[in-house]
Amino acid sequence: MKTCNEHICRSVPKAEAVDQANAILFFASDLSKATTGQALVVDYGCNL
């Protein structure tokens, strides 16, 4: 029996290194100056 998470993750793309790099660049930039104490999950929503 497949779980809901397995079904959802089959239908979304896999996160690539560039996706993680973009998240790191965001936190390193001035755009994130109002962001504090956050953990950003880069997985297209597969972490349920």
N, C-alpha and C positions, 0 to 999 in steps of 0.2 A: 504494500500500500504506500503510495507516494504522499509525502506531506505537502501542505500548502506552499511552504517555502521552496521546495524543489520545483513545483509547478511555476511559481512566479519567476524564479531565477532562470528557468529555461527560456522565458519570453523576453528577457532584457539582455542587453549586451554586457559583456564582461568589462570590468574596469581595467583600464590600461595604465601603464606607467605615466603617460602624459596627463591622465586625469588626476592622479595623485600629485604630480608636479604642479598642476594648475592650482590645486588646493593649497599647496605649500607656498606658492607665489602669492596667492591671495593673503594668507596670514602674514607674509613678509612685507606686504605692501601697505601703503597708507590707507587703502580702502578698508582695511580691517581695524583701523585705529579705535573704533568704538566696540570692538568685539573682545570680550574677556572670558576666560575660563571655559572655552568651548572645545568639544571633541567633535571633529568633523569626520563622518564615515563616508568614504568614497566607494560606493558599491552599487549604485543605481537602484537602491532601495531593497536589496536582497537580504539585508540584515534585519530580520523581523524580530 
